[in-house]
Amino acid sequence: MQQRWTISGTLPEKLLLVSLLYLAAVMPFQHSSISTVVPGIVLMVVAWLWEGNLKNKLVQFCTNANAVIFSSLYLFYCFGFFYSENTTYATTDLLLKIPLILFPLIIASSFQVKKNISVIIKVFLFSCLCSAVICLLQAAYHTYQTGVNYFFYSLLSVFMHVGHYAMYLVFAAFIALHFAFTESSRGAKVLYSLAFATLAVIVFMLAARAQLIAFFIVSYSGIIYFFFMRRQWLKGSMVLGLTVLICIGALQLSPRVKERIYSVKSQTTSFFSGNRKTVNSVSVRYIIWESAAEVIQKNPLAGVGTGDAKDELIKKAQEKNYAIIVKKNLNYHNQFM
């Protein structure tokens, strides 16, 4: 008989775990106008500090290579602050990016959190599934009321930008795939497989191109790793082949999704053949990355500072007369650049 899960430990440990469970639950429902995650982050930090033993926690964090590597990007942002001309934007950017170091630090240094990490990510998975159901219900309602297809792209995403929401669902799909492979119970395997299939359908309907590519990479990598590392060559090949056929069939049955994916090739070809007057979601990224490369060439070692990167992009856009970048105040869309 499976042991019932309970929240144990001291009061600060319980509060820390509750705060992370809360964050996992509300993140897929996060709306730009309502910051539901802030109370959870505040409670998480307070509980972590209340636990005490900070010196030992710091040692645990420093000995966790994955946590240190993941959070090191934030240290580069901090370093860039000291030679930024636009310190106002740099300060705001550092505040927004605090979770890059906060979550690795707290998760890697808390035994209670590490012990229950499986529960936390399962809550996130369940929350993503619930949000997906709500999106489908509202799409059905609006489609019935207006006759417009709300089961596609941004109209389907209720809570946030379609690209951000698709990223959440791709991560949730990876979680479902992981548990579908690793759970010992056959019933659990079936449930997680159904969760993965459901999320796959929603990601496909959202049709966010970068996220679709990420989903395919995650799915195929997971299948290859699971079956071929266990030397189940025939079974792995059959599952891999079946998923490829399903993806091809799904594209054929959904012309709008197929058109969005194939448009990447045509828009890329058009851009590199010299047609830079037609600006679209693909070509604008090439324009931004090209401008970023020029900024990097002028500042190869330390860059331009955390607060000045966006200003430099706008300057480049003005020089090249790319009005859309200036009008929409776009950023580099790439953290490493």
C-alpha positions in Angstrom: 0.0 0.0 0.0 1.4 3.4 -1.0 2.3 5.7 1.9 0.2 8.9 2.1 2.1 12.1 1.5 2.1 14.7 4.3 3.8 18.0 4.9 6.3 17.4 7.8 9.1 19.3 9.5 9.4 22.5 11.4 7.0 25.4 10.8 9.6 27.3 8.6 10.2 24.1 6.6 6.4 23.6 6.1 6.0 27.2 5.1 8.8 26.9 2.6 7.3 23.8 1.0 3.8 25.4 1.0 5.2 28.5 -0.8 6.8 26.4 -3.5 3.7 24.3 -3.9 1.7 27.5 -4.2 4.1 28.9 -6.9 3.9 25.6 -8.8 0.1 25.8 -8.7 -0.4 29.5 -9.8 2.4 29.9 -12.4 0.3 28.5 -15.3 -2.5 30.9 -14.4 -0.2 33.9 -14.1 -1.6 37.0 -15.8 0.5 40.1 -16.7 -1.9 42.4 -14.9 -2.1 40.3 -11.7 1.1 39.3 -10.0 0.0 36.1 -8.2 3.5 34.8 -7.8 4.9 37.7 -5.7 3.2 36.5 -2.4 4.6 33.0 -2.9 8.1 34.3 -3.5 8.0 36.6 -0.5 6.8 33.7 1.7 9.5 31.4 0.3 12.3 33.8 1.1 11.0 34.6 4.6 10.6 30.8 5.4 14.1 30.1 4.0 15.7 32.8 6.2 13.6 31.7 9.2 15.0 28.2 8.9 18.4 29.6 9.8 21.7 27.8 9.4 22.6 30.0 6.4 26.3 29.1 6.4 25.5 25.4 5.9 22.9 26.3 3.2 25.5 28.3 1.3 27.9 25.4 1.4 25.2 23.0 0.1 24.5 25.4 -2.7 28.1 25.9 -3.7 28.6 22.1 -3.8 25.7 21.7 -6.2 27.2 22.2 -9.6 23.9 22.3 -11.5 22.5 25.0 -9.2 25.8 27.1 -9.4 25.9 26.8 -13.2 22.2 27.7 -13.6 22.5 30.7 -11.4 25.8 32.0 -12.7 24.0 33.9 -15.5 22.6 36.2 -12.9 26.1 37.0 -11.6 27.0 38.2 -15.2 24.0 40.5 -15.1 25.2 41.9 -11.7 28.7 42.4 -13.1 27.2 44.3 -16.1 25.4 46.7 -13.7 28.6 48.4 -12.7 29.4 49.7 -16.1 25.9 50.4 -17.3 25.0 54.0 -18.2 21.3 53.3 -17.9 21.3 52.3 -14.3 17.5 52.7 -13.9 16.8 50.0 -16.5 19.7 47.9 -15.1 18.2 48.0 -11.6 14.8 47.0 -12.9 16.2 44.2 -15.0 18.2 42.8 -12.0 15.1 42.8 -9.8 13.1 41.0 -12.5 15.8 38.3 -12.9 16.3 37.6 -9.2 14.5 34.2 -9.5 17.5 33.1 -11.7 19.5 32.9 -8.5 16.8 32.7 -5.9 15.2 29.4 -6.9 18.5 27.5 -7.4 19.8 28.8 -4.1 16.7 27.8 -2.1 16.0 24.5 -3.8 19.6 23.3 -3.7 20.1 24.3 0.0 16.9 23.0 1.5 16.6 19.3 2.4 12.8 19.6 2.8 12.4 20.9 -0.7 14.8 18.4 -2.3 12.9 15.6 -0.6 9.6 16.8 -2.0 10.7 18.0 -5.4 8.8 15.3 -7.1 5.5 16.5 -5.5 6.2 20.1 -6.4 6.7 19.3 -10.1 3.6 17.0 -10.1 1.6 19.9 -8.8 2.9 22.1 -11.6 2.0 19.4 -14.1 -1.6 19.1 -12.7 -1.9 22.9 -12.7 -0.9 23.1 -16.4 -3.5 20.4 -17.2 -6.2 22.4 -15.4 -5.2 25.6 -17.2 -5.3 23.8 -20.5 -8.8 22.5 -19.8 -9.9 26.1 -19.0 -8.4 27.3 -22.3 -10.3 24.6 -24.2 -13.6 25.4 -22.5 -13.3 29.2 -23.2 -12.3 28.4 -26.8 -15.4 26.2 -27.2 -17.6 28.9 -25.7 -16.2 31.8 -27.8 -16.2 29.6 -31.0 -19.9 28.8 -30.4 -20.8 32.4 -29.7 -18.9 34.1 -32.5 -18.2 31.4 -35.1 -14.5 32.3 -35.0 -12.0 29.5 -34.4 -10.6 30.1 -30.9 -8.8 26.8 -30.9 -5.7 28.2 -32.5 -2.6 30.2 -31.5 -3.1 33.3 -29.3 -6.9 33.0 -29.1 -6.5 29.7 -27.3 -4.1 31.1 -24.6 -6.3 32.8 -21.9 -3.8 33.6 -19.2 -0.6 34.9 -20.9 1.3 35.4 -24.1 1.0 32.3 -26.3 4.7 31.8 -26.5 5.1 31.9 -22.7 2.2 29.6 -22.1 3.5 27.1 -24.7 6.8 27.0 -22.8 5.1 26.1 -19.6 3.2 23.3 -21.3 6.3 22.0 -23.0 8.0 21.7 -19.6 4.9 20.1 -18.2 4.9 17.6 -21.1 8.5 16.7 -20.3 7.5 16.1 -16.7 4.6 13.8 -17.8 6.9 11.9 -20.1 9.5 11.4 -17.4 6.9 10.0 -15.0 5.3 7.9 -17.7 8.7 6.2 -18.1 9.7 6.0 -14.5 6.6 5.2 -12.5 6.3 1.6 -11.4 2.5 1.4 -11.4 0.9 0.6 -14.7 -2.1 2.8 -13.9 0.2 5.7 -13.2 2.1 5.1 -16.4 -1.2 5.3 -18.3 -2.3 8.5 -16.6 1.0 10.3 -17.2 1.0 9.1 -20.8 -2.5 10.5 -21.2 -1.3 13.8 -19.6 1.6 13.9 -22.1 -0.8 13.3 -25.0 -3.2 16.0 -23.8 -0.4 18.5 -23.5 1.0 17.6 -26.9 -2.3 18.4 -28.5 -2.6 21.7 -26.7 1.0 22.7 -27.7 0.2 21.8 -31.2 -2.9 23.9 -31.2 -1.0 26.9 -29.7 1.3 26.7 -32.8 4.1 28.7 -31.2 6.9 27.7 -33.6 9.9 27.8 -31.3 8.0 25.9 -28.6 6.9 23.3 -31.1 10.5 22.7 -32.1 11.4 22.4 -28.4 8.5 20.0 -27.8 9.7 17.7 -30.6 13.3 17.8 -29.3 12.2 17.0 -25.8 9.9 14.2 -26.8 12.2 12.5 -29.2 15.2 12.9 -26.9 13.2 11.4 -24.0 12.0 8.4 -26.1 15.5 7.7 -27.4 17.1 8.0 -24.0 14.5 5.8 -22.3 14.4 2.9 -24.8 17.8 2.9 -26.3 19.6 3.2 -22.9 17.7 0.1 -21.9 18.7 -1.6 -25.1 15.1 -1.9 -26.1 16.0 -1.3 -29.8 12.9 -2.7 -31.5 10.4 -1.2 -29.1 12.1 2.2 -29.1 12.2 2.3 -32.9 8.5 1.4 -33.1 7.5 4.1 -30.6 9.8 6.7 -32.3 8.4 5.8 -35.7 4.8 6.0 -34.5 5.4 9.5 -32.9 6.9 10.7 -36.2 3.9 9.4 -38.2 1.5 11.0 -35.7 3.3 14.4 -36.0 3.2 14.2 -39.8 -0.5 13.2 -39.8 -1.3 16.0 -37.4 0.4 18.6 -39.7 -1.6 17.3 -42.7 -4.9 17.6 -40.7 -4.1 21.1 -39.5 -3.3 23.4 -42.5 -2.9 26.5 -40.3 -0.3 25.0 -38.1 1.5 23.5 -41.1 1.4 27.0 -42.7 3.0 28.6 -39.6 5.8 26.0 -39.5 6.5 26.1 -43.2 6.5 29.9 -43.3 9.7 29.9 -41.3 11.5 28.5 -44.3 9.9 30.9 -46.8 10.5 33.9 -44.6 14.1 32.9 -43.9 14.8 32.4 -47.6 13.2 35.8 -48.4 15.2 37.6 -45.8 18.6 36.2 -46.8 17.9 36.7 -50.5 17.8 40.5 -49.8 14.2 41.2 -49.1 14.5 43.2 -45.9 11.6 45.6 -46.5 9.0 42.9 -45.5 9.2 42.6 -41.7 7.6 39.6 -40.1 8.0 37.6 -36.8 10.9 35.6 -38.4 12.8 38.3 -40.2 12.6 40.7 -37.2 14.5 38.2 -35.2 17.3 38.0 -37.8 17.4 41.8 -37.9 17.7 41.9 -34.1 20.4 39.2 -33.9 22.3 40.8 -36.7 22.3 44.1 -34.8 23.3 42.2 -31.6 26.3 40.7 -33.5 27.4 44.2 -34.5 27.2 45.4 -30.9 29.2 42.3 -29.7 31.9 43.0 -32.3 32.3 46.5 -30.8 32.2 45.2 -27.2 33.6 41.7 -27.4 34.8 41.1 -23.8 32.4 42.7 -21.3 29.5 43.8 -23.5 27.7 47.1 -23.1 26.3 46.7 -19.6 23.1 45.2 -18.2 21.1 48.4 -18.5 22.4 49.5 -21.9 21.8 46.4 -24.1 18.3 47.5 -25.1 19.3 51.1 -25.7 22.1 49.9 -28.1 19.6 47.8 -30.0 17.3 50.8 -30.4 20.2 52.9 -31.7 21.1 50.3 -34.2 17.5 50.1 -35.4 17.3 53.9 -35.8 20.6 53.8 -37.8 19.2 51.1 -40.1 15.7 52.6 -40.2 13.9 49.6 -38.8 10.9 51.5 -37.4 9.1 48.4 -36.1 11.9 47.7 -33.6 11.8 51.3 -32.3 8.0 51.4 -32.3 7.5 48.1 -30.4 10.6 48.7 -28.2 11.8 45.2 -28.8 14.7 43.4 -27.1 17.3 41.0 -28.3 15.1 38.0 -27.6 18.2 36.1 -26.6 19.7 36.2 -23.1 23.2 35.3 -24.2 23.3 38.2 -26.7 
